[in-house]
Amino acid sequence: QVQLVESGGGLVQAGGSLRLSCAASGSICSINSMGWYRQAPGKQRELVAAMSISGSTNYLDSVKDRFTISRDNAKNTVYLQMNSLKPEDTAVYYCKFSCGWPKRADYWGQGTQVTASA
């Protein structure tokens, strides 16, 4: 079993920055992709940013040029740098690792609250 622990959320004023971290521990798996999702109250969870094992990335249109996903393989950690935060970015942010070996499985972090005040 892979455990994911997130950190870095908080309250910032609009225009501010935060960096989220998601550290993996536990069982070894072959990671196919890593991603950050968010869910605002009353809304569905949506993909914010993702990175494949090859390093290719994709972003939600509304966060392009403001958010950056990155990883540190040595630390088994994925990051989300969020700049120029807007009130509409307010949500609970979740990381997800998708593994292909020893079995296909998705693992989720516990979520961290990000609030950007107007």
C-alpha positions as CSV (number, residue, x, y, z in Angstrom):
1,Q,0.0,0.0,0.0
2,V,1.3,3.5,-1.0
3,Q,0.6,6.3,1.5
4,L,0.5,9.9,0.3
5,V,0.9,12.8,2.8
6,E,0.2,16.3,1.6
7,S,1.3,19.6,3.1
8,G,1.5,23.2,2.2
9,G,-2.0,24.4,2.1
10,G,-3.2,27.5,3.9
11,L,-4.8,30.9,3.6
12,V,-3.3,33.6,1.4
13,Q,-4.5,36.8,-0.1
14,A,-5.4,36.9,-3.8
15,G,-2.2,37.3,-5.8
16,G,-0.2,35.3,-3.3
17,S,1.6,32.0,-3.7
18,L,1.6,28.6,-2.1
19,R,3.5,25.4,-2.7
20,L,1.9,22.1,-2.1
21,S,3.9,18.9,-1.4
22,C,2.8,15.3,-1.6
23,A,5.3,12.7,-0.3
24,A,4.8,9.0,-1.0
25,S,5.9,6.2,1.4
26,G,5.1,2.6,2.0
27,S,5.0,-0.1,-0.7
28,I,7.0,0.3,-3.9
29,C,5.0,0.7,-7.1
30,S,5.8,1.6,-10.7
31,I,4.3,5.1,-11.1
32,N,2.6,5.9,-14.4
33,S,1.5,9.4,-13.5
34,M,1.1,11.9,-10.7
35,G,-1.5,14.6,-10.4
36,W,-3.1,17.3,-8.4
37,Y,-6.9,17.6,-8.2
38,R,-9.1,20.0,-6.4
39,Q,-12.7,20.1,-5.2
40,A,-14.6,23.2,-4.2
41,P,-17.8,23.1,-2.1
42,G,-20.7,21.9,-4.2
43,K,-18.5,21.1,-7.2
44,Q,-17.0,18.0,-8.7
45,R,-13.4,17.1,-8.3
46,E,-11.3,18.3,-11.2
47,L,-7.8,17.7,-12.5
48,V,-5.6,20.7,-12.0
49,A,-2.2,19.4,-13.2
50,A,-0.7,16.1,-14.1
51,M,2.8,14.7,-14.9
52,S,3.5,11.4,-16.6
53,I,6.5,9.3,-15.8
54,S,8.2,10.7,-18.9
55,G,7.8,14.2,-17.5
56,S,5.1,15.5,-19.8
57,T,2.6,17.7,-18.2
58,N,-0.9,19.0,-18.7
59,Y,-2.8,21.7,-16.9
60,L,-6.4,22.9,-16.4
61,D,-6.8,25.9,-18.7
62,S,-7.6,28.3,-15.8
63,V,-4.3,27.6,-14.0
64,K,-1.9,27.5,-17.0
65,D,1.0,30.0,-16.6
66,R,0.2,30.3,-12.8
67,F,0.6,26.7,-11.5
68,T,3.6,24.4,-12.0
69,I,3.8,20.7,-11.2
70,S,7.2,19.2,-10.5
71,R,8.7,16.1,-8.8
72,D,11.7,15.0,-6.8
73,N,12.3,11.4,-7.6
74,A,14.8,11.0,-4.8
75,K,12.3,12.1,-2.3
76,N,9.3,10.4,-3.9
77,T,7.6,13.8,-3.7
78,V,5.4,15.8,-6.2
79,Y,4.9,19.5,-5.8
80,L,2.4,22.1,-7.0
81,Q,3.7,25.6,-7.1
82,M,0.7,28.0,-7.2
83,N,1.3,31.7,-8.1
84,S,-1.1,34.5,-8.6
85,L,-3.8,32.7,-6.6
86,K,-7.4,33.8,-7.2
87,P,-10.4,33.4,-5.0
88,E,-11.8,30.8,-7.5
89,D,-8.7,28.6,-6.7
90,T,-10.1,28.1,-3.3
91,A,-10.7,24.3,-2.8
92,V,-9.4,21.2,-1.1
93,Y,-6.4,20.0,-3.1
94,Y,-5.6,16.3,-3.5
95,C,-2.6,14.5,-4.9
96,K,-2.9,11.2,-6.8
97,F,-0.4,8.6,-7.8
98,S,-1.4,6.1,-10.5
99,C,0.6,2.9,-10.4
100,G,1.0,0.2,-12.9
101,W,3.0,-2.4,-11.0
102,P,2.6,-4.6,-9.0
103,K,-1.0,-3.8,-9.7
104,R,-2.9,-1.0,-11.4
105,A,-4.1,1.2,-8.6
106,D,-4.7,4.9,-7.8
107,Y,-3.6,6.3,-4.4
108,W,-4.9,9.6,-3.0
109,G,-3.6,12.0,-0.4
110,Q,-5.8,13.2,2.4
111,G,-6.4,16.6,0.9
112,T,-5.2,20.0,2.0
113,Q,-7.3,23.2,2.1
114,V,-6.2,26.2,0.0
115,T,-8.0,29.4,0.5
116,A,-7.3,32.6,-1.5
117,S,-9.2,35.6,0.0
118,A,-10.3,38.5,-2.1
